[in-house]
Amino acid sequence: MKRMVSIFLALAFLASLAGTGLASQPDAFSCSNVTQIPQIECQALVALYNSTNGPGWENHTNWLVTNTPGNWFGVIVQSGHVVNLDLSSNQLTGSIPPQLGNLANMVDLTLYNNQLSGSIPPELGNLNNLKWLSLDNNQLSGSIPSVLGNLTNLLLLYLDRNQLTGSIPPELGNLVNLYGLYLDSNQLTGSIPPQLGNLTNLEWLYLHFNQLTGSIPPEMGNLANLQQLLLDNNQLSGSIPPELGNLSNLEWLNLESNQLTGGIPLSFTSLVNLSPFDFQDTYLCEPTTPEFQAWKATVEEWHGTDLLCEESLETNGGGKSAAKMRRKSR
């Protein structure tokens, strides 16, 4: 009898909480009771929870339990809108729902280091206020949506360490405020779009460990603020454009494990901040001019091919793929 009374009292207590949403279960949650943010934003958060196995997250404190999304783990609400969503390293699985594109006031979307799969929803291109998009270190596949080029307020774009395929959309060249573009460690193919030369605020460009082909666009020489350019472990061919010598702020250049040929441009002597410089496992050769060799001595980390250019190559300002080379004496 006492046990039945206890059960009855417990049920009565839970019923009294139902009106506040504190006892709601995820499968019974209704955004109609939420007033802190618009219902369409609430529904986007619920869709994310359901699409990525919310009950299995490492931390899902208050999600679909309270009627105030601003105290759900990883959610920041300002002025009645979701502006920040950070669920990084939280054991999310499944796919990113297209409803996230309805979080129109979002500034920061951070979902890195999970087990997300499927494609990147093109609806994310609707997040015009976004400044930080971090989807790296997941299992995302498919191509990079060209509509991400609409995110002109974006400062950082992390799509690295996924399974993305297809080419780099030239529309990414519209992200003129970007200072970090990380597309490395995917399965991207095709050539490097010359439109990336429009990203004049860019400081870090990581395209390494893909399957990119073609030549390095001379437009890359427009990236005056670039500090790190990593193009290694691709299938790039042709010679290095002399315009890269304009990158006076460059500190790290990695070209190794490509099919690049010809000589290192003499314009590189202007790269006074460069170290390290990696170009091993290519067919690039070093000019023997005193000016170039003096500059080389200033580069603290030099990982090259031990190939020296013939004089005829040096006078061609960088040379062609058919230029002669000779093995450097050890």
Sequence and secondary structure as in RCSB ss.txt:
>XXXX:A:sequence
MKRMVSIFLALAFLASLAGTGLASQPDAFSCSNVTQIPQIECQALVALYNSTNGPGWENHTNWLVTNTPGNWFGV
IVQSGHVVNLDLSSNQLTGSIPPQLGNLANMVDLTLYNNQLSGSIPPELGNLNNLKWLSLDNNQLSGSIPSVLGN
LTNLLLLYLDRNQLTGSIPPELGNLVNLYGLYLDSNQLTGSIPPQLGNLTNLEWLYLHFNQLTGSIPPEMGNLAN
LQQLLLDNNQLSGSIPPELGNLSNLEWLNLESNQLTGGIPLSFTSLVNLSPFDFQDTYLCEPTTPEFQAWKATVE
EWHGTDLLCEESLETNGGGKSAAKMRRKSR
>XXXX:A:secstr
 HHHHHHHHHHHHHHHHHTTTTT  GGG  GGG  SS HHHHHHHHHHHHHTTGGGSS  TTTTTSS GGGSTTE
EEETTEEEEEE TTS  EEE  GGGGG TT  EEE  SSEEEE   GGGGG TT  EEE  SSEEEE   GGGGG
 TT  EEE  SSEE S   GGGGG TT SEEE  SS   S   GGGGG TT  EEE  SS   S   GGGGG TT
  EEE  SS  EE   GGGGG TT  EEE  SSEEEEE  GGGGG TT   EE  SSEEEB   HHHHHHHTT S
SEE   EEE HHHHTTTT  TT  EEE   
